[in-house]
Amino acid sequence: MLTVEQILASQKASVETLLGLTSKAFEGVEKIVELNMSASKAALAESAEQAKAVLSVKDAQELLALQSGLLQPLAEKTAAYSRHLYEIATGSTAELSKSFEGQAAEAQQKFMGLVETASKNAPAGSESAVAVMKSAVDAATNALETVQKAVKQATDVAETSFNTVAATATNAAKTGAKKS
């Protein structure tokens, strides 16, 4: 049977977990805001430089050369920005997942402890009900582990695909700039 102290401790732990997860989520948002601010500052400075360069162009050939020279760095910066944004997102997600997995494991252990306590104090003849309860908990644990593995595999595939697309886009921009 749960005591008032156990319930209060559980509630306190839940609130602390929620505050920790909220803090991690805000850290991710702060990193994205910081990335966007630095990217915006850099884009503004580069736009000013490019405008000055365009104003100093003397003929159409020089303008074409200037434009083709701008494509490659733009593609590389876009790929770098996307990569950084992806790293922030996956890092934040990984931290939240790790925290969730830890909390789920702890909750499972507490629940199994309650099941064990209940089985020891159960009246005679309830062994089959306790066995069914333990079996259900084991099945839920296996299902959770399967889902966690599937999510990790999907994340790995998505990361590989993202890196491939980013590399392809950068290489295409380089090839296009060289042809110009």
DOZAKE-413949 format. One record per residue: residue number from 0; residue in three letters; x, y, z of N, C-alpha, C, O in turn. Coordinates in nm, 4 decimals. Example, Ala and Ser with C-alpha at 12.3 -4.5 7.8 and 13.67 -1.06 7.14 Angstrom:
2
n:res:n.c1:n.c2:n.c3:ca.c1:ca.c2:ca.c3:c.c1:c.c2:c.c3:o.c1:o.c2:o.c3
0:ALA:1.3190:-0.5690:0.7800:1.2300:-0.4500:0.7800:1.3200:-0.3300:0.7800:1.4236:-0.3319:0.8465
1:SER:1.2850:-0.2250:0.7080:1.3670:-0.1060:0.7140:1.2900:0.0030:0.7870:1.3409:0.1138:0.8039
This chain:
180
n:res:n.c1:n.c2:n.c3:ca.c1:ca.c2:ca.c3:c.c1:c.c2:c.c3:o.c1:o.c2:o.c3
0:MET:0.0851:-0.1173:0.0000:0.0000:0.0000:0.0000:0.0900:0.1241:0.0000:0.1909:0.1290:0.0703
1:LEU:0.0525:0.2219:-0.0783:0.1319:0.3446:-0.0885:0.1059:0.4347:0.0316:-0.0073:0.4508:0.0772
2:THR:0.2144:0.4925:0.0805:0.2014:0.5882:0.1899:0.1981:0.7288:0.1329:0.2302:0.7514:0.0162
3:VAL:0.1583:0.8235:0.2182:0.1526:0.9640:0.1760:0.2920:1.0106:0.1352:0.3057:1.0859:0.0388
4:GLU:0.3947:0.9677:0.2063:0.5312:1.0068:0.1743:0.5727:0.9559:0.0372:0.6389:1.0272:-0.0382
5:GLN:0.5340:0.8324:0.0041:0.5686:0.7762:-0.1262:0.4987:0.8526:-0.2388:0.5581:0.8788:-0.3434
6:ILE:0.3734:0.8876:-0.2163:0.2984:0.9632:-0.3173:0.3600:1.1011:-0.3363:0.3776:1.1464:-0.4493
7:LEU:0.3929:1.1680:-0.2257:0.4555:1.3009:-0.2349:0.5914:1.2939:-0.3036:0.6248:1.3799:-0.3850
8:ALA:0.6692:1.1919:-0.2709:0.8004:1.1759:-0.3341:0.7841:1.1516:-0.4840:0.8607:1.2045:-0.5646
9:SER:0.6861:1.0732:-0.5202:0.6610:1.0466:-0.6619:0.6193:1.1740:-0.7342:0.6658:1.2006:-0.8450
10:GLN:0.5321:1.2526:-0.6722:0.4882:1.3793:-0.7329:0.6047:1.4771:-0.7456:0.6177:1.5463:-0.8466
11:LYS:0.6884:1.4825:-0.6438:0.8047:1.5716:-0.6478:0.8990:1.5310:-0.7602:0.9494:1.6160:-0.8336
12:ALA:0.9224:1.4019:-0.7732:1.0099:1.3523:-0.8797:0.9501:1.3834:-1.0166:1.0232:1.4180:-1.1094
13:SER:0.8195:1.3716:-1.0301:0.7538:1.4029:-1.1580:0.7683:1.5504:-1.1934:0.7953:1.5848:-1.3085
14:VAL:0.7504:1.6376:-1.0942:0.7646:1.7821:-1.1181:0.9087:1.8152:-1.1554:0.9322:1.8939:-1.2471
15:GLU:1.0045:1.7566:-1.0859:1.1456:1.7808:-1.1178:1.1793:1.7327:-1.2586:1.2538:1.7987:-1.3310
16:THR:1.1250:1.6190:-1.2970:1.1472:1.5671:-1.4324:1.0879:1.6620:-1.5354:1.1525:1.6938:-1.6352
17:LEU:0.9656:1.7070:-1.5117:0.9003:1.7998:-1.6042:0.9808:1.9288:-1.6174:0.9990:1.9791:-1.7283
18:LEU:1.0287:1.9821:-1.5069:1.1089:2.1049:-1.5117:1.2400:2.0811:-1.5867:1.2843:2.1673:-1.6627
19:GLY:1.3015:1.9664:-1.5662:1.4249:1.9340:-1.6369:1.4023:1.9218:-1.7868:1.4823:1.9715:-1.8660
20:LEU:1.2937:1.8560:-1.8261:1.2621:1.8416:-1.9686:1.2300:1.9773:-2.0311:1.2710:2.0054:-2.1437
21:THR:1.1574:2.0606:-1.9586:1.1263:2.1950:-2.0082:1.2533:2.2756:-2.0267:1.2681:2.3472:-2.1257
22:SER:1.3436:2.2642:-1.9332:1.4717:2.3349:-1.9430:1.5495:2.2893:-2.0655:1.6066:2.3719:-2.1368
23:LYS:1.5525:2.1602:-2.0907:1.6240:2.1069:-2.2083:1.5586:2.1545:-2.3374:1.6273:2.1859:-2.4346
24:ALA:1.4261:2.1597:-2.3379:1.3555:2.2073:-2.4574:1.3897:2.3535:-2.4835:1.4125:2.3920:-2.5982
25:PHE:1.3937:2.4351:-2.3789:1.4281:2.5756:-2.3962:1.5727:2.5936:-2.4410:1.6033:2.6856:-2.5169
26:GLU:1.6614:2.5063:-2.3946:1.8010:2.5127:-2.4411:1.8079:2.4914:-2.5911:1.8839:2.5590:-2.6604
27:GLY:1.7288:2.3976:-2.6418:1.7241:2.3734:-2.7861:1.6714:2.4943:-2.8610:1.7253:2.5314:-2.9653
28:VAL:1.5665:2.5557:-2.8086:1.5099:2.6759:-2.8720:1.6116:2.7894:-2.8704:1.6259:2.8615:-2.9692
29:GLU:1.6821:2.8057:-2.7590:1.7851:2.9102:-2.7503:1.8943:2.8894:-2.8555:1.9404:2.9852:-2.9175
30:LYS:1.9352:2.7644:-2.8750:2.0382:2.7352:-2.9752:1.9886:2.7684:-3.1152:2.0641:2.8207:-3.1971
31:ILE:1.8625:2.7384:-3.1432:1.8065:2.7692:-3.2756:1.7981:2.9193:-3.2963:1.8308:2.9691:-3.4040
32:VAL:1.7542:2.9924:-3.1933:1.7471:3.1388:-3.2034:1.8862:3.1963:-3.2265:1.9038:3.2849:-3.3102
33:GLU:1.9843:3.1465:-3.1533:2.1226:3.1925:-3.1690:2.1736:3.1640:-3.3103:2.2375:3.2494:-3.3718
34:LEU:2.1456:3.0454:-3.3612:2.1855:3.0098:-3.4977:2.1203:3.1038:-3.5988:2.1868:3.1529:-3.6901
35:ASN:1.9912:3.1286:-3.5828:1.9204:3.2170:-3.6753:1.9723:3.3604:-3.6686:1.9827:3.4277:-3.7712
36:MET:2.0045:3.4065:-3.5498:2.0583:3.5429:-3.5357:2.1942:3.5550:-3.6048:2.2183:3.6513:-3.6776
37:SER:2.2812:3.4597:-3.5829:2.4136:3.4676:-3.6460:2.4030:3.4506:-3.7970:2.4759:3.5157:-3.8718
38:ALA:2.3122:3.3629:-3.8428:2.2928:3.3461:-3.9874:2.2361:3.4732:-4.0491:2.2749:3.5117:-4.1594
39:SER:2.1445:3.5385:-3.9784:2.0859:3.6634:-4.0287:2.1895:3.7749:-4.0357:2.1943:3.8498:-4.1333
40:LYS:2.2709:3.7856:-3.9340:2.3774:3.8876:-3.9341:2.4740:3.8642:-4.0500:2.5110:3.9577:-4.1210
41:ALA:2.5138:3.7400:-4.0681:2.6071:3.7067:-4.1759:2.5437:3.7345:-4.3116:2.6094:3.7881:-4.4009
42:ALA:2.4168:3.6986:-4.3278:2.3479:3.7226:-4.4554:2.3361:3.8718:-4.4839:2.3503:3.9140:-4.5986
43:LEU:2.3105:3.9509:-4.3823:2.3000:4.0961:-4.4006:2.4349:4.1545:-4.4428:2.4411:4.2361:-4.5348
44:ALA:2.5416:4.1135:-4.3767:2.6751:4.1626:-4.4119:2.7131:4.1201:-4.5538:2.7691:4.1991:-4.6298
45:GLU:2.6827:3.9955:-4.5890:2.7150:3.9466:-4.7232:2.6320:4.0172:-4.8299:2.6814:4.0442:-4.9394
46:SER:2.5073:4.0470:-4.7985:2.4223:4.1188:-4.8942:2.4779:4.2571:-4.9238:2.4760:4.3028:-5.0381
47:ALA:2.5272:4.3228:-4.8205:2.5868:4.4556:-4.8397:2.7110:4.4459:-4.9284:2.7307:4.5280:-5.0180
48:GLU:2.7943:4.3453:-4.9028:2.9149:4.3261:-4.9848:2.8786:4.2939:-5.1294:2.9405:4.3449:-5.2228
49:GLN:2.7776:4.2088:-5.1467:2.7360:4.1702:-5.2818:2.6761:4.2900:-5.3570:2.6987:4.3058:-5.4769
50:ALA:2.6003:4.3733:-5.2865:2.5433:4.4916:-5.3508:2.6542:4.5849:-5.3983:2.6463:4.6396:-5.5083
51:LYS:2.7568:4.6033:-5.3165:2.8708:4.6878:-5.3556:2.9417:4.6273:-5.4775:2.9810:4.6985:-5.5699
52:ALA:2.9570:4.4940:-5.4754:3.0247:4.4275:-5.5876:2.9434:4.4418:-5.7160:3.0006:4.4647:-5.8226
53:VAL:2.8128:4.4289:-5.7077:2.7276:4.4421:-5.8261:2.7341:4.5849:-5.8799:2.7351:4.6055:-6.0012
54:LEU:2.7384:4.6829:-5.7906:2.7447:4.8229:-5.8343:2.8779:4.8579:-5.9006:2.8860:4.9537:-5.9775
55:SER:2.9816:4.7804:-5.8708:3.1125:4.8097:-5.9300:3.1381:4.7316:-6.0594:3.2446:4.7456:-6.1197
56:VAL:3.0413:4.6493:-6.1027:3.0558:4.5698:-6.2252:3.0604:4.6634:-6.3465:2.9855:4.7607:-6.3551
57:LYS:3.1510:4.6307:-6.4402:3.1697:4.7171:-6.5575:3.1020:4.6617:-6.6827:3.0653:4.7387:-6.7714
58:ASP:3.0846:4.5278:-6.6916:3.0199:4.4724:-6.8105:2.9415:4.3451:-6.7742:2.9486:4.2967:-6.6613
59:ALA:2.8670:4.2921:-6.8716:2.7801:4.1758:-6.8492:2.8595:4.0505:-6.8150:2.8150:3.9695:-6.7337
60:GLN:2.9747:4.0338:-6.8751:3.0574:3.9157:-6.8476:3.1036:3.9156:-6.7016:3.1034:3.8119:-6.6352
61:GLU:3.1421:4.0307:-6.6543:3.1858:4.0427:-6.5143:3.0684:4.0152:-6.4203:3.0868:3.9556:-6.3142
62:LEU:2.9478:4.0585:-6.4587:2.8278:4.0339:-6.3782:2.7977:3.8838:-6.3721:2.7656:3.8321:-6.2650
63:LEU:2.8076:3.8137:-6.4845:2.7853:3.6688:-6.4877:2.8878:3.5952:-6.4010:2.8539:3.5023:-6.3277
64:ALA:3.0116:3.6380:-6.4108:3.1165:3.5755:-6.3297:3.0900:3.5987:-6.1807:3.1097:3.5089:-6.0987
65:LEU:3.0454:3.7186:-6.1468:3.0152:3.7513:-6.0075:2.8994:3.6639:-5.9578:2.9065:3.6078:-5.8485
66:GLN:2.7931:3.6523:-6.0377:2.6778:3.5725:-5.9980:2.7136:3.4257:-5.9806:2.6706:3.3632:-5.8836
67:SER:2.7904:3.3701:-6.0714:2.8269:3.2285:-6.0583:2.9182:3.2066:-5.9386:2.9153:3.1005:-5.8762
68:GLY:2.9993:3.3071:-5.9067:3.0861:3.2963:-5.7891:3.0087:3.3007:-5.6582:3.0582:3.2559:-5.5548
69:LEU:2.8883:3.3543:-5.6625:2.8068:3.3642:-5.5410:2.7267:3.2373:-5.5144:2.6876:3.2118:-5.4004
70:LEU:2.7020:3.1583:-5.6167:2.6174:3.0394:-5.6008:2.6795:2.9336:-5.5101:2.6121:2.8802:-5.4220
71:GLN:2.8058:2.9033:-5.5308:2.8700:2.7978:-5.4523:2.8730:2.8314:-5.3034:2.8324:2.7485:-5.2219
72:PRO:2.9206:2.9521:-5.2649:2.9200:2.9817:-5.1206:2.7795:2.9810:-5.0607:2.7607:2.9411:-4.9458
73:LEU:2.6811:3.0255:-5.1391:2.5438:3.0260:-5.0892:2.4957:2.8831:-5.0625:2.4346:2.8568:-4.9589
74:ALA:2.5225:2.7924:-5.1538:2.4822:2.6525:-5.1360:2.5548:2.5904:-5.0165:2.4949:2.5166:-4.9382
75:GLU:2.6829:2.6204:-5.0031:2.7594:2.5658:-4.8911:2.7085:2.6194:-4.7579:2.6983:2.5450:-4.6603
76:LYS:2.6766:2.7487:-4.7539:2.6267:2.8088:-4.6292:2.4880:2.7559:-4.5957:2.4560:2.7333:-4.4790
77:THR:2.4059:2.7363:-4.6981:2.2728:2.6805:-4.6743:2.2849:2.5379:-4.6204:2.2139:2.5001:-4.5272
78:ALA:2.3739:2.4599:-4.6786:2.3943:2.3225:-4.6308:2.4490:2.3229:-4.4879:2.4071:2.2420:-4.4051
79:ALA:2.5419:2.4131:-4.4592:2.5983:2.4198:-4.3237:2.4913:2.4617:-4.2230:2.4840:2.4067:-4.1131
80:TYR:2.4086:2.5590:-4.2608:2.3005:2.6034:-4.1729:2.2049:2.4868:-4.1457:2.1684:2.4605:-4.0312
81:SER:2.1652:2.4174:-4.2531:2.0728:2.3042:-4.2383:2.1338:2.1955:-4.1506:2.0657:2.1374:-4.0661
82:ARG:2.2620:2.1687:-4.1710:2.3308:2.0662:-4.0909:2.3320:2.1069:-3.9437:2.3047:2.0248:-3.8562
83:HIS:2.3633:2.2329:-3.9167:2.3683:2.2809:-3.7785:2.2290:2.2735:-3.7148:2.2148:2.2303:-3.6004
84:LEU:2.1279:2.3156:-3.7886:1.9909:2.3101:-3.7382:1.9518:2.1653:-3.7084:1.8895:2.1367:-3.6062
85:TYR:1.9888:2.0750:-3.7981:1.9590:1.9333:-3.7784:2.0303:1.8796:-3.6534:1.9723:1.8026:-3.5769
86:GLU:2.1552:1.9202:-3.6334:2.2308:1.8758:-3.5162:2.1658:1.9237:-3.3868:2.1585:1.8495:-3.2888
87:ILE:2.1185:2.0489:-3.3872:2.0502:2.1013:-3.2680:1.9243:2.0206:-3.2412:1.8982:1.9795:-3.1281
88:ALA:1.8466:1.9984:-3.3465:1.7204:1.9243:-3.3301:1.7449:1.7819:-3.2822:1.6784:1.7356:-3.1895
89:THR:1.8397:1.7121:-3.3443:1.8651:1.5734:-3.3045:1.9279:1.5668:-3.1655:1.9008:1.4740:-3.0893
90:GLY:2.0122:1.6656:-3.1324:2.0712:1.6683:-2.9984:1.9655:1.6875:-2.8909:1.9668:1.6198:-2.7881
91:SER:1.8739:1.7807:-2.9160:1.7665:1.8052:-2.8196:1.6760:1.6834:-2.8076:1.6373:1.6441:-2.6976
92:THR:1.6431:1.6246:-2.9206:1.5579:1.5060:-2.9195:1.6259:1.3907:-2.8468:1.5619:1.3171:-2.7716
93:ALA:1.7558:1.3756:-2.8696:1.8292:1.2670:-2.8035:1.8295:1.2864:-2.6519:1.8114:1.1907:-2.5767
94:GLU:1.8499:1.4105:-2.6073:1.8491:1.4369:-2.4631:1.7123:1.4078:-2.4028:1.7019:1.3467:-2.2964
95:LEU:1.6065:1.4525:-2.4724:1.4719:1.4278:-2.4219:1.4408:1.2780:-2.4209:1.3806:1.2273:-2.3262
96:SER:1.4819:1.2080:-2.5259:1.4579:1.0633:-2.5323:1.5323:0.9901:-2.4216:1.4784:0.8993:-2.3583
97:LYS:1.6567:1.0306:-2.3990:1.7373:0.9668:-2.2949:1.6726:0.9875:-2.1578:1.6652:0.8953:-2.0765
98:SER:1.6264:1.1090:-2.1343:1.5607:1.1384:-2.0074:1.4324:1.0571:-1.9933:1.4037:1.0012:-1.8875
99:PHE:1.3547:1.0516:-2.1039:1.2307:0.9749:-2.1013:1.2587:0.8281:-2.0751:1.1897:0.7652:-1.9949
100:GLU:1.3595:0.7727:-2.1422:1.3926:0.6312:-2.1230:1.4325:0.6042:-1.9784:1.3946:0.5025:-1.9203
101:GLY:1.5104:0.6975:-1.9205:1.5498:0.6811:-1.7804:1.4305:0.6832:-1.6874:1.4206:0.6026:-1.5950
102:GLN:1.3389:0.7776:-1.7131:1.2190:0.7857:-1.6298:1.1306:0.6629:-1.6480:1.0731:0.6120:-1.5518
103:ALA:1.1201:0.6156:-1.7720:1.0375:0.4977:-1.7982:1.0962:0.3750:-1.7276:1.0225:0.2946:-1.6705
104:ALA:1.2276:0.3612:-1.7318:1.2923:0.2474:-1.6652:1.2701:0.2545:-1.5143:1.2422:0.1534:-1.4498
105:GLU:1.2831:0.3755:-1.4588:1.2629:0.3930:-1.3146:1.1178:0.3626:-1.2768:1.0919:0.2952:-1.1770
106:ALA:1.0236:0.4125:-1.3568:0.8817:0.3864:-1.3290:0.8525:0.2368:-1.3391:0.7754:0.1824:-1.2601
107:GLN:0.9143:0.1713:-1.4365:0.8937:0.0282:-1.4529:0.9460:-0.0480:-1.3314:0.8817:-0.1412:-1.2832
108:GLN:1.0636:-0.0074:-1.2822:1.1202:-0.0742:-1.1652:1.0300:-0.0557:-1.0432:1.0084:-0.1494:-0.9662
109:LYS:0.9775:0.0663:-1.0263:0.8879:0.0919:-0.9127:0.7608:0.0081:-0.9267:0.7120:-0.0494:-0.8294
110:PHE:0.7082:0.0021:-1.0489:0.5867:-0.0752:-1.0712:0.6124:-0.2228:-1.0441:0.5304:-0.2898:-0.9814
111:MET:0.7258:-0.2734:-1.0911:0.7597:-0.4144:-1.0653:0.7755:-0.4383:-0.9156:0.7384:-0.5443:-0.8652
112:GLY:0.8301:-0.3407:-0.8448:0.8399:-0.3519:-0.6996:0.7033:-0.3617:-0.6346:0.6824:-0.4406:-0.5425
113:LEU:0.6098:-0.2798:-0.6841:0.4731:-0.2860:-0.6322:0.4089:-0.4214:-0.6629:0.3401:-0.4788:-0.5785
114:VAL:0.4321:-0.4721:-0.7849:0.3769:-0.6026:-0.8223:0.4352:-0.7116:-0.7319:0.3629:-0.7995:-0.6849
115:GLU:0.5658:-0.7049:-0.7083:0.6297:-0.8041:-0.6202:0.5725:-0.7954:-0.4789:0.5429:-0.8977:-0.4171
116:THR:0.5571:-0.6729:-0.4279:0.5017:-0.6545:-0.2935:0.3591:-0.7070:-0.2881:0.3192:-0.7747:-0.1934
117:ALA:0.2824:-0.6735:-0.3938:0.1440:-0.7198:-0.3972:0.1382:-0.8720:-0.4048:0.0520:-0.9346:-0.3431
118:SER:0.2313:-0.9320:-0.4817:0.2281:-1.0782:-0.4945:0.2642:-1.1468:-0.3627:0.2119:-1.2538:-0.3313
119:LYS:0.3530:-1.0851:-0.2865:0.3901:-1.1438:-0.1576:0.2759:-1.1342:-0.0576:0.2575:-1.2221:0.0265
120:ASN:0.1989:-1.0252:-0.0684:0.0896:-1.0027:0.0262:-0.0453:-1.0488:-0.0290:-0.1488:-1.0300:0.0351
121:ALA:-0.0439:-1.1088:-0.1470:-0.1684:-1.1524:-0.2101:-0.2248:-1.2724:-0.1362:-0.1505:-1.3549:-0.0830
122:PRO:-0.3568:-1.2811:-0.1337:-0.4177:-1.3973:-0.0674:-0.3897:-1.5258:-0.1454:-0.3597:-1.5229:-0.2647
123:ALA:-0.3999:-1.6338:-0.0777:-0.3761:-1.7641:-0.1404:-0.4724:-1.7834:-0.2576:-0.5890:-1.7445:-0.2512
124:GLY:-0.4209:-1.8442:-0.3643:-0.5041:-1.8709:-0.4804:-0.4984:-1.7612:-0.5866:-0.5597:-1.7761:-0.6923
125:SER:-0.4264:-1.6509:-0.5615:-0.4197:-1.5416:-0.6591:-0.2897:-1.5462:-0.7395:-0.2552:-1.4495:-0.8074
126:GLU:-0.2189:-1.6568:-0.7320:-0.0911:-1.6695:-0.8019:-0.1064:-1.6517:-0.9527:-0.0213:-1.5904:-1.0172
127:SER:-0.2146:-1.7052:-1.0087:-0.2334:-1.6937:-1.1537:-0.2575:-1.5484:-1.1938:-0.2103:-1.5060:-1.2993
128:ALA:-0.3295:-1.4711:-1.1129:-0.3526:-1.3296:-1.1423:-0.2200:-1.2530:-1.1362:-0.1951:-1.1654:-1.2191
129:VAL:-0.1369:-1.2850:-1.0407:-0.0060:-1.2198:-1.0281:0.0811:-1.2561:-1.1478:0.1520:-1.1705:-1.2008
130:ALA:0.0766:-1.3821:-1.1910:0.1549:-1.4259:-1.3072:0.1093:-1.3524:-1.4324:0.1919:-1.3119:-1.5143
131:VAL:-0.0226:-1.3351:-1.4479:-0.0754:-1.2615:-1.5630:-0.0267:-1.1165:-1.5585:0.0114:-1.0609:-1.6614
132:MET:-0.0278:-1.0560:-1.4413:0.0177:-0.9173:-1.4249:0.1658:-0.9050:-1.4619:0.2047:-0.8121:-1.5326
133:LYS:0.2476:-0.9980:-1.4145:0.3905:-0.9949:-1.4473:0.4122:-1.0156:-1.5975:0.4979:-0.9508:-1.6576
134:SER:0.3364:-1.1037:-1.6563:0.3467:-1.1287:-1.7998:0.3094:-1.0043:-1.8797:0.3745:-0.9719:-1.9790
135:ALA:0.2057:-0.9355:-1.8366:0.1636:-0.8119:-1.9051:0.2719:-0.7050:-1.8952:0.2991:-0.6341:-1.9920
136:VAL:0.3331:-0.6940:-1.7786:0.4406:-0.5963:-1.7605:0.5591:-0.6315:-1.8507:0.6172:-0.5430:-1.9134
137:ASP:0.5949:-0.7582:-1.8577:0.7047:-0.8020:-1.9450:0.6736:-0.7725:-2.0912:0.7612:-0.7281:-2.1655
138:ALA:0.5503:-0.7965:-2.1327:0.5103:-0.7702:-2.2715:0.5181:-0.6206:-2.3018:0.5640:-0.5807:-2.4088
139:ALA:0.4733:-0.5386:-2.2075:0.4801:-0.3931:-2.2265:0.6249:-0.3466:-2.2348:0.6574:-0.2590:-2.3149
140:THR:0.7105:-0.4037:-2.1541:0.8525:-0.3696:-2.1570:0.9142:-0.4061:-2.2918:0.9886:-0.3270:-2.3499
141:ASN:0.8839:-0.5235:-2.3405:0.9360:-0.5664:-2.4711:0.8841:-0.4770:-2.5828:0.9587:-0.4435:-2.6748
142:ALA:0.7576:-0.4382:-2.5758:0.7007:-0.3500:-2.6781:0.7702:-0.2142:-2.6755:0.8018:-0.1588:-2.7808
143:LEU:0.7942:-0.1604:-2.5562:0.8617:-0.0315:-2.5435:1.0033:-0.0387:-2.5993:1.0472:0.0533:-2.6685
144:GLU:1.0746:-0.1460:-2.5703:1.2102:-0.1617:-2.6229:1.2099:-0.1718:-2.7746:1.2975:-0.1161:-2.8407
145:THR:1.1119:-0.2424:-2.8304:1.1009:-0.2544:-2.9761:1.0755:-0.1190:-3.0399:1.1356:-0.0864:-3.1423
146:VAL:0.9870:-0.0397:-2.9802:0.9579:0.0945:-3.0323:1.0823:0.1819:-3.0240:1.1127:0.2547:-3.1185
147:GLN:1.1545:0.1760:-2.9130:1.2753:0.2571:-2.8972:1.3794:0.2197:-3.0028:1.4452:0.3078:-3.0582
148:LYS:1.3950:0.0915:-3.0308:1.4905:0.0477:-3.1337:1.4468:0.0965:-3.2716:1.5298:0.1408:-3.3510
149:ALA:1.3178:0.0885:-3.3001:1.2665:0.1339:-3.4302:1.2870:0.2841:-3.4473:1.3238:0.3296:-3.5555
150:VAL:1.2635:0.3606:-3.3424:1.2836:0.5055:-3.3488:1.4306:0.5368:-3.3721:1.4634:0.6255:-3.4509
151:LYS:1.5195:0.4648:-3.3043:1.6628:0.4884:-3.3241:1.7035:0.4545:-3.4674:1.7802:0.5288:-3.5286
152:GLN:1.6537:0.3446:-3.5210:1.6860:0.3081:-3.6592:1.6330:0.4119:-3.7565:1.7021:0.4484:-3.8517
153:ALA:1.5117:0.4598:-3.7341:1.4538:0.5612:-3.8225:1.5340:0.6908:-3.8149:1.5538:0.7578:-3.9163
154:THR:1.5799:0.7260:-3.6959:1.6608:0.8464:-3.6793:1.7934:0.8318:-3.7524:1.8394:0.9259:-3.8171
155:ASP:1.8548:0.7152:-3.7427:1.9817:0.6915:-3.8126:1.9638:0.7004:-3.9639:2.0468:0.7590:-4.0334
156:VAL:1.8559:0.6422:-4.0143:1.8287:0.6480:-4.1584:1.8056:0.7927:-4.2017:1.8577:0.8359:-4.3046
157:ALA:1.7277:0.8675:-4.1234:1.6999:1.0075:-4.1567:1.8283:1.0898:-4.1564:1.8479:1.1750:-4.2431
158:GLU:1.9157:1.0645:-4.0593:2.0416:1.1387:-4.0527:2.1290:1.1076:-4.1742:2.1882:1.1983:-4.2327
159:THR:2.1371:0.9824:-4.2116:2.2154:0.9434:-4.3290:2.1591:1.0081:-4.4546:2.2343:1.0598:-4.5372
160:SER:2.0280:1.0055:-4.4692:1.9635:1.0669:-4.5858:1.9887:1.2166:-4.5888:2.0177:1.2729:-4.6943
161:PHE:1.9776:1.2809:-4.4738:2.0006:1.4256:-4.4668:2.1434:1.4594:-4.5083:2.1656:1.5515:-4.5868
162:ASN:2.2395:1.3849:-4.4556:2.3795:1.4110:-4.4902:2.4055:1.3887:-4.6389:2.4817:1.4631:-4.7007
163:THR:2.3429:1.2871:-4.6960:2.3590:1.2593:-4.8388:2.3014:1.3728:-4.9231:2.3643:1.4179:-5.0188
164:VAL:2.1819:1.4187:-4.8871:2.1184:1.5287:-4.9613:2.2015:1.6555:-4.9498:2.2208:1.7255:-5.0492
165:ALA:2.2511:1.6864:-4.8300:2.3320:1.8066:-4.8110:2.4602:1.7992:-4.8936:2.4992:1.8977:-4.9563
166:ALA:2.5253:1.6843:-4.8941:2.6487:1.6685:-4.9720:2.6201:1.6789:-5.1217:2.6972:1.7402:-5.1956
167:THR:2.5103:1.6196:-5.1662:2.4735:1.6255:-5.3076:2.4450:1.7691:-5.3498:2.4882:1.8116:-5.4570
168:ALA:2.3726:1.8444:-5.2666:2.3412:1.9836:-5.2997:2.4674:2.0687:-5.3068:2.4817:2.1513:-5.3969
169:THR:2.5583:2.0490:-5.2127:2.6827:2.1239:-5.2133:2.7663:2.0902:-5.3367:2.8217:2.1795:-5.4007
170:ASN:2.7753:1.9619:-5.3699:2.8519:1.9203:-5.4875:2.7891:1.9724:-5.6169:2.8603:2.0109:-5.7097
171:ALA:2.6566:1.9735:-5.6226:2.5882:2.0253:-5.7413:2.6167:2.1737:-5.7584:2.6362:2.2210:-5.8704
172:ALA:2.6192:2.2472:-5.6477:2.6484:2.3910:-5.6550:2.7924:2.4138:-5.6997:2.8196:2.5046:-5.7783
173:LYS:2.8841:2.3323:-5.6501:3.0242:2.3451:-5.6908:3.0398:2.3172:-5.8410:3.1095:2.3892:-5.9125
174:THR:2.9733:2.2113:-5.8859:2.9804:2.1751:-6.0281:2.9194:2.2859:-6.1146:2.9736:2.3212:-6.2193
175:GLY:2.8081:2.3391:-6.0703:2.7435:2.4481:-6.1449:2.8287:2.5734:-6.1494:2.8343:2.6420:-6.2515
176:ALA:2.8950:2.6032:-6.0384:2.9815:2.7222:-6.0331:3.1034:2.7043:-6.1228:3.1486:2.7999:-6.1860
177:LYS:3.1571:2.5821:-6.1288:3.2740:2.5563:-6.2137:3.2386:2.5663:-6.3610:3.3196:2.6131:-6.4411
178:LYS:3.1171:2.5223:-6.3984:3.0761:2.5270:-6.5373:3.0533:2.6707:-6.5838:3.0721:2.7031:-6.7010
179:SER:3.0126:2.7560:-6.4902:2.9884:2.8966:-6.5265:3.1208:2.9643:-6.5429:3.1258:3.0835:-6.5735
